[in-house]
């Protein structure tokens, strides 16, 4: 009698139903409303998130605000309590940039009052991120008013910098505008 050997995997779900992602850990600088919306959106897609802010108090406040927003979504039948708990379990807070060391992408999402202040602050943050991440980590800014070529000018590896602009803050957003750093060439005669 010949033995028939079949793999258990052959009876499982199709391989193409598994989520395909290049990222497993996303860092976000800024626990304000924009950072929270990005964290919620990313986490709702099953990715782990580390959100950084200046104090543990700001991180705790952000977590409370995220919880309230997710509760509102439950009330509107937008999600279940289990989904809410899953989203929150994937979001961790920190005040330490070194926690970004294993991130695949880190997104700067801070708010500032003036364009000049914003530019200087964002440049400092991008440099601080670069000090703590792997060479292949993508560094992004959520600013739609700053030029990524200017913001990344002082970085060692400028080629990995992009500008993200989430076109909607909703958790089900599927559109993100991505602007790559431009290369400028001058011709001297």
Wavefront OBJ file of the C-alpha trace (Angstrom):
o trace
v 0.000 0.000 0.000
v 1.510 3.317 -1.002
v 1.492 6.121 1.488
v -0.057 9.450 0.450
v 1.541 12.445 2.107
v -0.131 15.803 1.788
v 0.818 19.058 3.427
v -1.591 20.546 5.917
v -0.914 23.978 4.388
v -2.580 22.833 1.171
v -5.914 22.836 3.004
v -5.508 26.283 4.545
v -6.625 29.644 3.270
v -5.139 30.789 0.007
v -1.734 32.342 0.425
v -2.841 35.523 -1.291
v -5.320 36.257 1.519
v -2.488 36.976 3.926
v -1.758 40.671 4.368
v 1.253 41.719 2.337
v 3.286 44.472 3.880
v 6.770 45.829 3.672
v 6.481 47.281 7.150
v 5.968 45.650 10.506
v 6.885 48.511 12.857
v 6.016 52.164 12.246
v 7.333 55.058 14.322
v 5.493 58.352 14.684
v 6.906 61.544 16.202
v 4.089 63.623 17.642
v 1.171 62.381 19.742
v -1.174 65.224 18.796
v -4.308 64.772 16.726
v -2.432 64.152 13.463
v -0.064 61.623 15.048
v -3.010 59.912 16.724
v -4.929 59.644 13.448
v -1.918 58.174 11.684
v -1.293 55.737 14.559
v -4.943 54.645 14.543
v -4.977 54.197 10.771
v -1.705 52.232 10.693
v -2.603 50.086 13.700
v -6.032 49.291 12.254
v -4.152 47.690 9.347
v -2.432 45.295 11.775
v 0.922 47.077 12.066
v 2.671 47.852 15.338
v 3.198 51.536 16.122
v 5.550 53.417 18.429
v 4.417 56.988 19.024
v 6.890 59.465 20.524
v 6.257 62.738 22.295
v 8.070 65.020 24.737
v 6.497 63.667 27.933
v 4.764 60.580 29.254
v 1.852 62.844 30.166
v 1.329 63.748 26.481
v 1.535 60.088 25.499
v -1.019 59.115 28.166
v -3.316 61.912 26.993
v -3.001 60.716 23.389
v -3.869 57.156 24.428
v -6.974 58.432 26.254
v -8.029 60.451 23.192
v -7.469 57.438 20.929
v -9.597 55.319 23.255
v -12.411 57.919 23.186
v -12.317 58.093 19.387
v -12.428 54.312 19.073
v -15.344 54.211 21.547
v -17.178 56.708 19.307
v -16.548 54.404 16.370
v -18.046 51.504 18.340
v -21.123 53.598 19.161
v -21.620 54.301 15.451
v -21.268 50.584 14.693
v -17.984 51.300 12.951
v -16.089 48.619 14.828
v -16.278 46.096 17.624
v -14.750 46.289 21.070
v -12.359 43.493 20.076
v -11.145 45.526 17.103
v -10.654 48.541 19.381
v -8.595 46.483 21.830
v -6.519 45.086 18.957
v -5.786 48.580 17.626
v -4.818 49.917 21.054
v -2.644 46.878 21.819
v -0.499 47.625 18.762
v 0.210 51.243 19.796
v 3.024 51.880 22.279
v 4.248 55.237 23.542
v 7.752 56.490 24.275
v 9.799 59.590 24.962
v 13.001 57.923 23.725
v 14.083 58.073 20.069
v 16.145 54.889 20.505
v 12.858 52.923 20.520
v 12.742 53.624 16.768
v 15.813 51.431 16.159
v 13.765 48.572 14.659
v 11.233 50.682 12.778
v 10.805 50.217 9.052
v 9.492 53.759 8.666
v 9.321 56.760 11.011
v 6.867 59.572 10.282
v 7.303 63.050 11.742
v 3.869 64.517 12.552
v 4.414 67.549 14.787
v 2.558 70.837 14.768
v 4.158 74.256 15.015
v 2.849 77.786 14.765
v 4.930 79.397 11.997
v 6.507 78.102 8.787
v 10.019 79.057 9.951
v 9.537 77.399 13.327
v 8.040 74.380 11.609
v 10.960 74.080 9.190
v 13.641 74.259 11.899
v 11.786 71.923 14.247
v 11.113 69.340 11.542
v 14.745 69.417 10.380
v 15.918 68.766 13.949
v 13.451 65.915 14.349
v 14.487 64.264 11.072
v 18.150 64.451 12.126
v 17.282 62.980 15.545
v 15.372 60.147 13.871
v 18.331 59.433 11.579
v 20.633 59.060 14.595
v 18.541 56.170 15.920
v 17.352 54.172 12.914
v 18.839 51.665 10.517
v 20.207 52.856 7.164
v 17.251 51.306 5.333
v 14.568 52.911 7.488
v 12.391 55.363 5.591
v 12.157 58.778 7.225
v 9.020 60.740 6.393
v 7.371 64.012 7.269
v 3.622 64.496 7.274
v 4.003 68.142 6.317
v 2.346 69.222 3.097
v 3.761 72.757 3.353
v 7.448 71.916 3.702
v 9.715 70.868 0.843
v 11.272 67.485 1.634
v 14.435 68.379 -0.285
v 15.022 71.296 2.081
v 14.037 69.362 5.219
v 16.412 66.499 4.426
v 19.349 68.711 3.383
v 21.360 68.044 6.561
v 20.776 64.294 6.680
v 23.493 61.789 5.885
v 21.222 59.574 3.758
v 18.937 62.009 1.980
v 17.667 59.407 -0.488
v 15.436 57.690 2.067
v 13.404 60.774 2.948
v 9.858 61.323 1.726
v 6.941 63.578 2.454
v 3.664 61.850 3.325
v 0.353 63.610 3.110
v -2.587 61.572 4.341
v -5.492 62.850 2.283
v -8.018 61.995 4.969
v -7.587 61.453 8.698
v -10.111 58.616 8.783
v -8.992 55.136 9.816
v -10.262 53.689 6.544
v -8.184 56.065 4.423
v -6.522 54.377 1.503
v -4.889 57.370 -0.160
v -1.514 58.755 0.836
v 0.348 61.264 -1.294
v 4.081 60.518 -1.253
v 6.645 63.035 -2.443
v 10.199 61.862 -2.993
v 13.193 64.087 -2.388
v 14.163 65.868 -5.594
v 17.702 65.929 -6.899
v 18.932 69.267 -8.093
v 21.675 69.611 -10.663
v 23.366 72.845 -11.641
v 25.284 73.470 -14.796
v 28.370 75.623 -14.393
v 29.848 77.086 -17.555
l 1 2 3 4 5 6 7 8 9 10 11 12 13 14 15 16 17 18 19 20 21 22 23 24 25 26 27 28 29 30 31 32 33 34 35 36 37 38 39 40 41 42 43 44 45 46 47 48 49 50 51 52 53 54 55 56 57 58 59 60 61 62 63 64 65 66 67 68 69 70 71 72 73 74 75 76 77 78 79 80 81 82 83 84 85 86 87 88 89 90 91 92 93 94 95 96 97 98 99 100 101 102 103 104 105 106 107 108 109 110 111 112 113 114 115 116 117 118 119 120 121 122 123 124 125 126 127 128 129 130 131 132 133 134 135 136 137 138 139 140 141 142 143 144 145 146 147 148 149 150 151 152 153 154 155 156 157 158 159 160 161 162 163 164 165 166 167 168 169 170 171 172 173 174 175 176 177 178 179 180 181 182 183 184 185 186 187 188 189
